[in-house]
Amino acid sequence: MEESLGKEGFGVLWKFSKRKNYKKRIRFFSSIRYFGSM
């Protein structure tokens, strides 16, 4: 469940960040890493 969620979030984030702010993407990546560590 966590893996699929991460993959979906990653794909959506990638497309979204390509048009939106770059900083938001970095923030999202940090969140995924943080949750992944847990």
NORGIBEL-V39291 format. One record per residue. N is the residue number from 0. RES is the residue in one small letter. PSI is psi as a letter, one per 40 degrees, with the letter a starting at -180 (NA if undefined). Layout:
n = [N | N]
res = [RES | RES]
psi = [PSI | PSI]
//
This chain:
n = [0 | 1 | 2 | 3 | 4 | 5 | 6 | 7 | 8 | 9 | 10 | 11 | 12 | 13 | 14 | 15 | 16 | 17 | 18 | 19 | 20 | 21 | 22 | 23 | 24 | 25 | 26 | 27 | 28 | 29 | 30 | 31 | 32 | 33 | 34 | 35 | 36 | 37]
res = [m | e | e | s | l | g | k | e | g | f | g | v | l | w | k | f | s | k | r | k | n | y | k | k | r | i | r | f | f | s | s | i | r | y | f | g | s | m]
psi = [d | d | d | d | d | d | d | d | d | d | d | d | d | d | d | d | d | d | d | a | i | d | d | d | d | d | d | d | d | d | d | d | d | d | d | d | d | NA]
//
